[in-house]
Amino acid sequence: MNGQAKPRRGRFVLFALLIAVMIGVLAALGTWQLERLAWKEGLIATLDTKLSAKATDLPPRERWAQLDAGAEEFRRVAFPAEFLIGEEALVYSSGSALRPDAIGPGYWVFSPARLTGGSLVVVNRGFVPDGKQNPDTRREGQRSGVTNIVGVMRWPEQRGQFTPKDEPEKNLWFDRDPASMAEAKHWGTIAPFYVDMEAPPANGGLPKVGPLKASLPNNHLQYAVTWYGLAAVTLIAALFFWHSRRRGSV
């Protein structure tokens, strides 16, 4: 009997260890999702506060190099500027979590705007659907003279590993990188940030401007419940399995 009990006890210890590891991993994933939930809710609350704030003056040129992107991003600003005629770069978009009204596929129209004093700020003038990337198809929306721009300060995107290579020769970019646009199109020195324009609307409606909204996906609670549920199911299944094996060995 003792000879049989030792292997059985060893199998039980190995089985229990395996189940404990599985449950620990599943529970850890659930806890991680709860942490992500708290982070996402904080991010949405911060965005809501910034995007509903009153627009302030654009920071002066002498402060641009010292701006903290983490603190200044999504700050609403208002300023007069004049767009450079005929200058624009297109950024492909399949949709935006911050502009639910801009349904892709389509393009963001980026143009340099000259401030009083001569400095240049690149402005995302809004969204155009596929088929309207040629400025000749939306001539009504071309701006001349000084425009009182209202928008949100943004910083260039970090290029993802799978982001396609930009095609400046086709006036096409795949991430929002004004510095690359300025270099390819010889715009000269620009601000380290760009502005997502929300007003005024263009004549004819294109490019389509609009306010940013913090409509970010937030499914972390659902994911947490799923992981915790799998941990509970694993524990229950393991107990039933072991109990049935013990009964069968009696």
N, C-alpha and C positions, 0 to 999 in steps of 0.2 A: 504493500500500500504506500509506504513512504517513497519508494522509487517512482511511483506514478504521480504522487502529489507534488514532487519537486518540479518536474517538467510542466505540470499544470499551473503551478504557482508562477513559474517563469513566464509562461505564455500570458497569464493574467497581467503580470507587471508590464510586459511589453505592450499588450493591448491597451492597458490603462494609460501608459505613457503616450502612445500614439494618439489616443482620443484626447488626452489633455493638451497635446500640442495643437491638434486641429481646432479644438474649442478655443484655445488661447489665441491662435491666429485669427479666427473668425471674430472673436470678441474685440481684439485689437483693431481690426478693420472697422468694426462698428464704432468704437471709440474715436478713431481717426475721422470718421464721417461726422460725428458730433462736433469735433473740433473744427472741421471744415464748415459745418453749419454756422457755428458762432462767428467764424471769420467772414463768411459770405454775408450774413445778416449785418455785421458791422460795416462791411464794404458798401452794401446797398444803402444803409443809413447815411454813411458819409457822402456817397454820391448824391442822394436825395437832397441833403443839406446844401452841398455845393451847387448843384444844378438848379436849385430854387432860389439861390441868393441873388441879390440885386447886382446888376453888372457894374463893375468898377472900371476906372481908367486902366489902359494898358500900361504895364510897367515901363518906365523910361529906358531908352537905349543903354545908358550907362549902368543899369542894374542887370541887364540880361545875362551877363557871364556869371553872376552870383545867384541866380534864381535856383531854388530847390525844386526840382521836378516833382518830387513826392508831395510837397506841400502846395505847389502852384497848379498842378494838373487839375483840370476840370474847373478852374476858376473862370467865372463869367466876366467878360470884358466888353467895353464899348469904345470905339475909336473911329475917327475919320481916316480914310485912306483912298488911294486911287489905284485901281487895277491896271497893270500894264497891258495895253491892248494886244490881243492876239496871242498872249502867252498862257498856256495851260498844260498841265500834265494829268494823265488819267491813271487812276488806281482801280484795278479790278475789284469788284465786290460781289459776293454771293449772298449778302445780307448782313445785317448788323444788329448786335444785341442792344446797342444804345440808340439805334434809329429804327424802331420797328416799322416805321412808315416807309422806309427805303427797302423795298422788296427786290432782291436780285433775280437774275444776274444783271449787273450794270456797272457803273463806274462813278468814282468820286472825282470831281473836277478840282484840281489844285492850281491856284494861280498866285503869282506874287503881287503884293499890294504895297504901294509906296506911301509911307507915313509922312506927315509934316516934318521936315528936316531931312528927308531923303532915305531913311532906313527902310529896308524891305522886310515884310512879314509874309510868309506863305499862308494862304487862306484856302481851306477846303470849302469851295463855294456851293457844295451840295451834290446831290445824286442825279445821275441821268441813266435811264434804262438802256439796255443793249439795243443798238441801232441808232442811238442819239449821241454817239461819241464824237462825231464830226461837228464842229462848231457851226457849220453852215446849215445844219438841220435844226438849230435853235438860236437863230440870229437875234430873236427878240430878247433873249436872256443876256446878251453881251452888254457889259456895263462900261460907261464912259463918264469921266468926271469923278468928283469926290463922292464916296459912298459912306454913310454912317453905319459902320458894321457893328453888329452885336453877335457875340459868339463865345466859344469856350476854348481856353488854352489847352493845348495837347502837346505831348512830346513824341518824337519818332518811335515807331514800333521796333521791337527786336525781331530780326528776321528769324523765322522758324526753320527747322531742319528741312522741312519738306516744302517750303515756300518756293514757287518757281522763280527762275532767274528773270530779272527785269529785262525789258526790251525797249530801251530808249529810242532806238531807230524807228520803232512803231508808236512812240509816245505812250508806252504802256509800262506801268509798274504794278507790282504785286504786294508791296507793303508801303506804308505811309512814311516815306523817307524823303522829306523835303530837301535835305542836303544833297542827296543823289540826283534829285530832279534839277536843283539849281546848278550843279556841276555839269550835267549833261546838256542843259539848255542855256548855259552861260548867263544865268540871272545875276550872278555876283554874290556878294556877302548877304546872308539872310539871318533872321532871328533863329535861335536854337530851338524854338518851339514853333508850332503852327496853330492856327485858329480854326476850329470847326464853326462855320458860320450858321447862325440860326435866324438872322433877320438882317436886312429886309428881303422879302421874296423877289425873285427875278421876274421880269416881264415874261409872260408866256408860261411861267411855272418851272422852267428848267434853266440851270440846275435847281433841283428841289432842295431848299433849305428846310430846317426844322429843329426844334429843341431836342437835346439829348435826354433820354429817359433811362433810369436805372432798372431796366427790365431784364436783369440777368437771370439765367436759369438757376433754380435753387432746389435741387432734389436730394440734398444731403440727409435730411431726416428720413426720407423713404429708404435711402441706401443703408442708413444705420439700422433701421428696423429689420431690413432684409438680412444683414450680416448677423445681428443678434438672434434673429429667428433661426438662421441656419445653425448657429452655435447651439441653441436649445434643441433643435431637431436632432443634431448630431449626438448630443448627450442622451436624449431619450432613446434614440435608436440603438446606441451602444449599450445602454442598460437592458433593453429588451433582448438584444442579441446575447449578451453575456448570461442573462437570467435563463434564456432558453437553452443555452449550452450546458449550464449547470444542471438544469432539470433533466436534460437528455443523458447526462453522465451518471445520474443517480441510479 
